[in-house]
Amino acid sequence: MELLTINQKTCNQDGICMAICPAGIIEIKDGEYPKPISDADELCIRCGHCVAICPTASLSHKDIPQESCTPIAKELRITHEQTVQFLRSRRSIRQYKDRPVDKAALKRLIDIARYAPSGHNLQPVEWLVLGDKTELKRLSGIVVDWMGWMLENNPALALSMHMDRTVARWDGGYDVILRDAPAVIVAHANKENRVAPAACNIALTYLELATTTMGLGACWAGYFNAAATSFTPMQEALALPKDHQAFGSMMVGYSKYRYQSMPSRKEPKITWRV
């Protein structure tokens, strides 16, 4: 099967598909229709730009057929003002309702997050979803064990991160590790993949922003993920594929409270070279 299929009845030969292709694998000769170069199948990164850009829906990719692409609904485009409020009103949620998040909602979040960009469109991110209360409490306890190890073996770093206070709060009955969140989503990938750290973090950022549109809230589980990357008992408990690493973890649940305003932030430090 050809990498690209062109409907010559509707193609207007405008060359946009060739111009937009990041790998430069489409050519158009005078008077002819677009076609892939000889080694296009090997070089193509399957980004779908050529399919998405075609104004007449005349181009189809063997792995991304035109009919599988959802048209952009102009009426759903948000304004600049709406975008500013959406991004500025984002909060890290650390108090959750005692209410589980159903599997369908979590799957929907991941479905949105999979559209996040990744280097060379490798899409390396895989997901671990944790939602059992007993297991989450056990994992929090392992994180506390890691903090105890850190306080004993690397006290300067541990104290700079206030692990002593965190352990004391845990001992006092307060879950400062996962905040009693009903679900935790872990983004993991092959540890040797150079694009994996950024890809996982960008995908989790997409996921976090998406929670607010579904009546949910989220917070990065920093302590949890730090233990997942360096503490053997935690790695054994998560049981990721042996060549994988957790590059980011997110608490997810229904916020116990509703925020009413958008706090200010530091002015940006900008070096202009324009």
N, C-alpha and C positions, 0 to 999 in steps of 0.2 A: 504493500500500500504506500502510495506517495505521502511524503511528509506533509505537503500542503496541497489542498484541492482548491481550484479557482473556478467560480461560476462565471464563465465568460459572457453570459447573457446579461449579467448585472454589474460586473467589474468595470469601473470607469478609468482604470489604468492611471490613477492619480499618483501612485508611487509612495503613498503614505506608509504602507506596510514595510516597504524597503527602508524608508527613512527612520522608522521607529524601532526596527529590529536591533537590539543591543549586541547581538553576536554577528551582525552583518552577513546573514546567510541567505538573504533574498535579493535577487537581481531582476531588473526589468530592462530589456533591450528595446530599442526604438520600435514602436508599433506592435510590441508583443505584450503578453500578460505576465504578471509576477510568477517567478518560479524559484525553487530553492537551488543553491549552488550544489556542486557535486558531493561535498562532504557535509551537507547541512544537517543530516540526521545525527551525526556524531557531535557537531558543534552546538546544536540547538539546546537551549537551557529550559525549554518548555515553560516560558513565562506567560505566554498567551497574548503578548502585546499585539502581535499581528492580527489576531482574531478580534481582539477588543477594540482596535482602532478603526477597523474597516467601516466606512460610513454607509456602505451598501450591503453589509453582511454577506459579502461575496467570497470571503476567504475562510477556509476551515483547516484545522490542524488535525492530524490523525489521532493525537492524544488529547486534543482540546477541540472537539467539534463545535461548530458555530451554534448548534442547537442546545449545547450544554451551558452556554454563557447567558447569564441573566442581564437583560438590558438595564442600563442606568435610568432610574426613574427621576426625571428632572424635578418633579413636584416634591421629592423627598430630600433634595439638597438643602442643607441648613445654611442659614445666614452667618456672616462673620460674627455678629453679636451673639447668636445662639452658640456658636463654637466657643467663643470666649467664656461664656457662662458655663458651658458644659465642662470645659477643661479646668477653669478656676474653681468650680464648685466641687471638684473631686476631693474626697477625704479618705484618709486611711482609717478604716473601720476596725475598732478594737473592742467594741461591746456588741454582742450579738444576741438576738432573740433565741430562746430555747426552741428552735424550730428547724427541722432538717430541710436541706435543699434537695429537691427530687433529682433523680438521675437525668431526666430529660432537660432540665434547666442547666445542669452542669455540662451536658453534652452540647447544648446550644452555645454556651460560652466558648467551648473548645472549637466548635465549628467556626465561630467568628475569629478566634485567635489564629487559626491555621492560615488565614489570609495575610498575616503579617509578613513583611519582606524578610528575605534571608539571602545571604551572599550567594551569588551564582544560582539563585533560586533552588538551592539544594533541599530546602524544607526538611531539615534534619530533626526537628523537634518531635519528641514522643511524650506521652502524658501518663502520669500515675495519679489516680483520683482516690483519695482516702476519705471515708465518710462514716466509719464505725466509731462510736463514742469511746468504747473501751480501747480500741487500737490507738486512737488519737491521744488518749490520756497516757497510754503506755509509751508512745513515741515522745510525748512531752517529757515524761520521766527520764527517758534516755538522754534527751537534750540537757536536762539538769545534771545527769551523771557526767556528761561531757564537760559541763561548766565546772563541776567539782574537780575533774581531772585537770582542767586548764588552771584553776586556782592553785593547784598543787604543783603543776609542772611549768606553767608559764604565768606566774602571778602578775607580772607587770602588765601584760596584754589583757589578762582577765579582769584586773581591777580597772583598767582604762575603759573597759566595756561594761563596768558595773555588774559583773557577774555575781559578785558576792551579794549584792542587794537583790538580784534576780532570784538567786537560790533561796535567800531568806524569805522572799515573798512567796515562792513556791511552797516552802516549808510551812508558811502561814495559811496555806489553803487557797492561794490565788494563782490561777493559771496565767502567768505572764508570758508563757512560751507560745501557745496557740490561742489564748484568749477565749477558750471554750467555743471556738468556731466549729460549726457543724461539718465543715468540709475543708480539706486542704488539697490543692492541685499542685503537683510537682511536674516541672518541665525538665526533661532529661534527654540526653543525646550521647552519641559516641564521643568519648573524652578526647579522641585524637582528631576530631573534626574541628578545624580551625575556625569555622564560622558558627559553631554550635553555641558558644557563650552569648554572643550578641543575638543570635536567632532566638534563643530561649527567652532572653530578657525582653526583646521586642514583642514576642508573642504573648508573654505574660502581661506586658503593658497593655496590649490590645485587650486581653481578657479582663484586666482590672477595669479599664474604662467601660467595657461592655456591661459590667455588673450593674452600673448605675442605671442603665436603661431597662433593666429587668427587675428593679425594686430590690436589688441585692447590694452588698457592699463587700469590699475586699481590703486586704492588707498584706504586704510582703512579709513573709515569715523568715526574717533574717537569721535569728538564732537557730531555727530549725534547719535551714539550708546550710548554715555554717557547719553544724554537726554532721549533716548528710555528706559533706565533702571531705571530712577529715577524721571522723570517729568511727572506728570499725564496727562497734555494736549497732550504731545507727545505720550504717551501710548494709549490714546483715539484715536488719529489721525491714528496711525498704525493699531489699532483694531486687534491685534493678538488674538488668542484663550486665554481665560481668565487665563488659567493655564500655559501660555507660556511666555518666556522672550526672548528678542533679545540679543544674545550673540556675535554678530559681524555684521558689515555692510560694504559693499564695493561699492565704486564708480566705474563705468565702462563706458568707452567710447573710442573714437578714439583719440589718442594722437595728439596734435597740432604740436608737435615738435619731432624730432628724436635724440636720444642721440648717441654720437659718441665714448665715452670711458667709462671705468669702474673705478670709484674712489676707492681708497684704504680704508680700514677699520682698526680699532684698532687691534693690535695683540691679539690673544686669551689668556686669563688667564686660565692656565691648572694646575690642581693638579693631578699628576700622582701617581697611586697606582697599579703598575703592577709588 
